[in-house]
Amino acid sequence: MMNFKPPETKTTPSSSSYSSTAEKAFSLISKGWKEVRSSADADLQLIRNRAKELENFLNSVPTITATATATATTPGEIDFVKKLRPKLSEIRRVYSSPDFNWAPKGKLRIDLSGITNAIVTESEDEKLGKWRRERLKDEKQFGELSNWEPIRAFRNRLREMEVEIKSSNSSSPVEIFEGIKNSEFMEKVKSSFKSICKEPEESKGVPPLDVPELLAYLVRQSSPFLDQIGIRRDISDKIVESLCSKRRNKLLLRALPEGDSSLIEGDSMNDELELRIASVLQSTGHHYEGGFWSNSTKQNVSDGKRHVAIVTTASLPWMTGTAVNPLFRAAYLAKSEKQNVTLLVPWLCKSDQELVYPNNLTFSSPEEQELYIRNWLEERVGFKTDFKISFYPGKFSKERRSILPAGDTTQFIPSRDADIAILEEPEHLNWYHHGKRWTDKFNHVVGIVHTNYLEYIKREKNGALQAFLVKHVNNWVTRAHCDKVLRLSAATQDLPRSVVCNVHGVNPKFLKIGEKMAAERQSGHQVFSKGAYFLGKMVWAKGYRELIDLLAKHKSDLDGFNMDLFGNGEDAHEVQTTARTLNLNVNFMKGRDHADDSLHSYKVFINPSISDVLCTATAEALAMGKFVVCADHPSNEFFQAFPNCLTYKTSEDFVTKVKEAMTGEPQPLTPEEQYKLSWEAATQRFIEYSDLDKVLTSEKGSDRRKTRIKGIGKSVSMPNLGGMVDGSLAFAQYCLTGNEFVRWCSGATPGTRDYDQQHCEDLNLLPPQVENPIYGW
């Protein structure tokens, strides 16, 4: 119930103000009365007409007819008419009088009680009785309603207010209005409106964005497009800095809450601009939960553990870096038991297995290959591995000498496990990817770049043009599908959202070999009885071209120097023929495992390759305590900190380093150096540089900037132009890779858009047309 309280005034109002208020009140009542009077006049006129008709009818009927009629009618009807006639005459006399008036103070009145009594006492008609009962019932209810407590209290309040106004004699109308405005009732009304139309407190003190800030934000968000057209990222950062530097501290301090100025210390210009934008958006009450290209249906993490899916482009028994390193990564991530891990590797049909796997080794089922992989791994790591191994359809490309996915690889990770994805060689996995976007299905996607594809392509026919196109395609696909990209070394191209960090370790077996060799040397035994060697797949791009050129150029300087080469590959025959033609002192051996006992006694590992990103064989040689002679190249930057690594810049320097290694003795590895080469350290670096530590410890869907910017979260973020660009790139790729002609022109293996019948049989899959039906007429 509304508690209406009259205003409290310090002084009484004047009589003139009271009269003005009274006049307004009576004018409102008079207007209502006029409406009632007009309605009553219409009803009375109708009664007059009906009375005249009834009187004329009664006067015009003859006596005989009346007698005859009386015999046909009931006595009750005749008596009713006789008693009604005098009353009708009285009504006719009254309304015929010139003094009849409906004014409030009129003297004449119409007494209808006679008609009412006649109707009630004489008429026994069922309808009239029912109408009367209903009318009396309504009047009784109206009387009860008028005595209802809220109505009575409201009426009493109005009377009290009227008395107080009448008792006031000295206050002006302005004072009366001020008293009403400051009353308790008005305060409650104002507080209600304030709660509905509340102004955000955050808007106080936050200045709007100016033109330089808007331009700076546009340049920063347009960096993907600028990078595609050749404008480097550092140039974009300089433009942003120049636009924001003039008002940097002033605007930032005004945007931050009091006492939080420490947030700007050590932040980059991009972070400060982001904070500024978010502060202004928060002050306006803007909320943003997603974009046009974003997908809000990512899998929620329901259980306590996070899920990590590692997807790679090769598998054992193919002894290549993308087969071995992801396998160790899965084992050591699962070792901590803080997250569930799934390793997704390609499954090749038997015809492709014969082309790829060494020693004619083939598998009839995925279960058989999985058993081989686990036995090989557990023999080297020394502990029971606890992670899942799954397979996706793959096809071997002879032209590219690599395995390409067939179909949508994302569908082979169940939605319940689609949390964190690690893409080993993300550009390779997504060149011809026709399926769901990785960042749409997974909450966080990390790409790890293994191979310097541009260096390989430059060696082919029209290599410069092909390298130019592949460079932009790599930018395209990694930006569309990855949240973060890790480059093993600076030898690879600079990709969007990428950092350089070696996240590979060494097989623990090599570290044990190094410890064993160091212990034997301390006992006085000679452990290095052989000279120099090189081990790697025998293709020109793996360093064989550089090695043969160096040996041929300085054949006389290295007189008496002999070297053994271990490897198998497509260019083996050509490499051997060239070496024999040049009459080089090299011996060719079949490829073997680097941990083979026959390789322990070699002292110097020579690797002149400049096409590698990070040579695994170099790290293994250092772990075994050998000398390593390699080029001064970004791919070897991680190894230069080890004392046994000897790098050269020129061919003459190469000769010097080789002689130094052949005549010297390598130093045993310290515990710190051993740890730096281990997979434990590599896993720790991976978790740190991929932001996986923040993702694993934060709740799903939380914004990582909350840890740095207090009180400003994703809900007030500006729609990200970079995210829209990434989404448009992914959509364009999906459209292009769905066309078989475009795939064929770009070099894709025919039939790799979907897996084939043999894959369906081997992996127990539904046919593609059933898995992804096409509806139409």
PyMOL commands that set and color helices and strands:
alter all, ss='L'
color gray80, all
select helices_A, chain A and resi 15-60+63-72+75-96+113-122+126-146+149-167+173-181+184-196+201-203+211-221+223-228+233-244+248-255+261-264+269-283+321-335+350-356+358-360+366-381+409-412+415-417+426-430+438-441+453-458+463-481+508-522+540-542+544-553+572-581+597-599+616-623+634-641+651-663+671-677+679-689+692-697+704-707+714-716+721-737+740-745+757-763+768-771
alter helices_A, ss='H'
color red, helices_A
select strands_A, chain A and resi 306-311+339-347+388-397+402-405+420-424+444-449+484-487+498-500+530-535+563-566+586-589+602-607+627-631+645-648
alter strands_A, ss='S'
color yellow, strands_A
deselect
rebuild
show_as cartoon
